[in-house]
Amino acid sequence: MIYEFEGKRPKIGRGTYVHESAVIIGDVTIGERCFIAPGAVLRGDYGTIAIGDATAIEDNVVVHARPEKITDIGNHVTIGHGAIIHGATIDDYAVIGMGAIISDFARVGIWAAVGEGAVVKNRQEIPSESIAVGVPAKVLDRKISDEYKKRWTEFKKIYGELAERRYPEGLKKIG
C-alpha cells in the first residue's frame, strides 16, 4: 500500500516492484528496478528515505528516518529479511544480513557486509569492503573477496529480474 502523507507522495522508479502488502508512506524515493518484498515498511512520515537503483528490500524490513533527516540507501544494496534501517546511510553494493539493525547516523560502506542479527550502533561506521558481525557489530580482520562480489552480483541480478518481469507476470493471487 502506498500512501501520501501531508502532501508528500512516494516516488517509485521504472521497473520497480512493490508487493501489495508492503507499506510505503510519504517522503520516499525508490529508484529503478528495485524489489520491495511483502511486509516491508518504508515510512517517510517525518524524515526522508532515498533508495537507489536495483536495490532489494526483503520481507518485513523496516526503514525509517529521524525528523528532518534522511535514510539513504544506495544502488545494488541487498537488505535481508526482518532488518531495521533507521536514519543510516548504506552505500552501493552493501549486503545487510537478516535481522540486522543499522542505527541512527551509522554508515555501511561500499561492498560492506553486515552479518545476520548484527547491530551497527549509532554513528558507527563499517568501512567499505569490510565484514561486521555481532552485537554490537565488530569489523572482522578480513576484506570482501572478489569471489564474494562475483557471487553477490549474480544474486542481486535475480531481484532486478523479479522486479521487472517475474513478479508482475508470474504472481497470481488465488485466495
C-alpha positions as CSV (number, residue, x, y, z in Angstrom):
1,M,0.0,0.0,0.0
2,I,1.3,3.4,-1.0
3,Y,0.3,6.5,0.9
4,E,0.7,10.2,0.5
5,F,1.4,11.9,3.9
6,E,0.9,15.6,4.5
7,G,1.3,16.3,0.8
8,K,4.4,14.1,0.3
9,R,4.0,11.3,-2.2
10,P,6.3,8.4,-2.7
11,K,8.2,8.3,-6.0
12,I,8.8,4.9,-7.4
13,G,11.1,4.3,-10.4
14,R,10.5,2.4,-13.6
15,G,10.6,-1.3,-13.4
16,T,10.4,-1.4,-9.6
17,Y,8.1,-3.9,-7.9
18,V,6.3,-3.2,-4.7
19,H,4.3,-6.0,-3.2
20,E,0.8,-5.1,-2.2
21,S,1.4,-5.9,1.5
22,A,4.4,-3.6,1.6
23,V,3.7,-0.1,3.1
24,I,5.3,3.0,1.7
25,I,4.4,6.3,3.3
26,G,5.3,9.9,2.4
27,D,8.7,11.3,1.5
28,V,10.2,8.1,0.0
29,T,12.0,7.9,-3.3
30,I,12.8,4.4,-4.8
31,G,15.0,4.1,-7.8
32,E,14.6,1.8,-10.9
33,R,14.4,-2.0,-10.9
34,C,14.1,-2.3,-7.1
35,F,12.3,-5.1,-5.4
36,I,10.2,-4.2,-2.3
37,A,9.1,-7.5,-0.8
38,P,6.0,-8.5,1.2
39,G,5.6,-6.8,4.6
40,A,8.3,-4.2,4.1
41,V,7.6,-0.8,5.7
42,L,9.3,2.3,4.4
43,R,8.0,5.2,6.5
44,G,8.9,8.7,5.3
45,D,6.5,10.5,7.5
46,Y,8.7,13.0,9.3
47,G,12.0,12.1,7.6
48,T,13.1,11.3,4.1
49,I,14.0,7.9,2.6
50,A,16.1,7.7,-0.6
51,I,16.8,4.3,-2.2
52,G,18.9,3.9,-5.3
53,D,18.5,1.6,-8.3
54,A,18.4,-2.2,-8.3
55,T,18.2,-2.4,-4.5
56,A,16.3,-5.3,-2.8
57,I,14.4,-4.6,0.4
58,E,13.4,-8.1,1.5
59,D,10.4,-9.3,3.5
60,N,9.5,-7.4,6.8
61,V,12.3,-4.9,6.5
62,V,11.6,-1.6,8.3
63,V,13.1,1.6,7.0
64,H,12.6,4.9,8.8
65,A,14.3,8.3,9.3
66,R,14.7,10.8,12.1
67,P,12.7,14.1,11.8
68,E,14.1,16.3,9.1
69,K,16.9,13.7,8.3
70,I,17.5,11.2,5.6
71,T,17.9,7.5,5.5
72,D,20.0,7.0,2.3
73,I,20.3,3.5,0.7
74,G,22.5,3.2,-2.4
75,N,22.4,1.2,-5.6
76,H,22.5,-2.6,-5.8
77,V,22.0,-2.9,-2.0
78,T,20.5,-6.1,-0.5
79,I,18.7,-5.7,2.8
80,G,17.8,-9.1,4.3
81,H,14.6,-10.3,5.8
82,G,13.5,-8.5,9.0
83,A,16.3,-6.0,9.1
84,I,15.8,-2.5,10.6
85,I,17.4,0.6,9.0
86,H,16.9,3.8,10.9
87,G,18.4,7.1,10.0
88,A,21.5,5.5,8.5
89,T,23.5,5.6,5.2
90,I,24.1,2.4,3.3
91,D,26.4,2.7,0.4
92,D,26.3,0.9,-3.0
93,Y,26.5,-2.9,-3.2
94,A,26.3,-3.4,0.6
95,V,24.7,-6.5,2.0
96,I,22.7,-6.3,5.2
97,G,22.0,-9.7,6.8
98,M,18.7,-10.9,8.0
99,G,17.5,-9.4,11.3
100,A,20.4,-6.8,11.4
101,I,19.9,-3.4,12.8
102,I,21.6,-0.3,11.4
103,S,21.0,2.6,13.8
104,D,20.9,6.4,13.5
105,F,23.7,8.2,11.7
106,A,25.6,4.9,11.1
107,R,27.2,4.3,7.7
108,V,27.8,1.0,5.9
109,G,30.4,1.4,3.2
110,I,30.6,0.2,-0.4
111,W,30.5,-3.6,-0.7
112,A,30.5,-3.9,3.1
113,A,28.6,-6.9,4.6
114,V,26.8,-6.8,7.9
115,G,26.1,-10.3,9.3
116,E,22.7,-11.7,10.3
117,G,21.4,-10.2,13.6
118,A,24.3,-7.7,13.9
119,V,23.7,-4.3,15.5
120,V,25.5,-1.4,13.9
121,K,25.4,1.2,16.7
122,N,24.5,4.9,16.5
123,R,27.2,6.8,14.5
124,Q,29.2,3.6,13.9
125,E,31.0,3.3,10.5
126,I,31.5,0.0,8.7
127,P,34.3,0.6,6.2
128,S,33.9,-0.3,2.5
129,E,34.6,-4.0,1.7
130,S,34.6,-4.9,5.4
131,I,32.6,-7.6,7.2
132,A,30.9,-6.7,10.5
133,V,29.2,-9.2,12.9
134,G,27.9,-9.3,16.4
135,V,26.1,-7.2,19.0
136,P,27.4,-4.6,18.9
137,A,28.9,-5.1,15.4
138,K,32.6,-5.5,15.2
139,V,34.6,-5.3,12.0
140,L,36.5,-8.5,11.2
141,D,40.1,-8.5,10.2
142,R,39.4,-9.5,6.6
143,K,38.0,-7.9,3.5
144,I,35.3,-8.9,1.0
145,S,36.8,-11.1,-1.7
146,D,36.4,-10.9,-5.4
147,E,34.6,-14.2,-5.4
148,Y,32.1,-12.8,-2.9
149,K,31.5,-9.8,-5.1
150,K,31.0,-12.0,-8.2
151,R,28.5,-14.3,-6.4
152,W,26.6,-11.4,-4.8
153,T,26.5,-9.6,-8.2
154,E,24.6,-12.6,-9.6
155,F,22.3,-12.8,-6.6
156,K,21.5,-9.1,-7.0
157,K,20.6,-9.5,-10.6
158,I,17.9,-12.0,-9.6
159,Y,16.0,-9.3,-7.6
160,G,16.1,-7.0,-10.6
161,E,14.6,-9.7,-12.8
162,L,12.0,-10.5,-10.1
163,A,11.0,-6.8,-10.0
164,E,10.8,-6.2,-13.7
165,R,9.4,-9.4,-15.1
166,R,8.8,-12.4,-12.9
167,Y,6.6,-10.9,-10.2
168,P,4.4,-8.7,-12.4
169,E,3.8,-11.6,-14.8
170,G,4.0,-14.6,-12.5
171,L,2.5,-13.7,-9.2
172,K,-1.2,-14.7,-9.1
173,K,-3.5,-14.2,-6.1
174,I,-5.5,-17.4,-5.6
175,G,-7.3,-16.8,-2.3
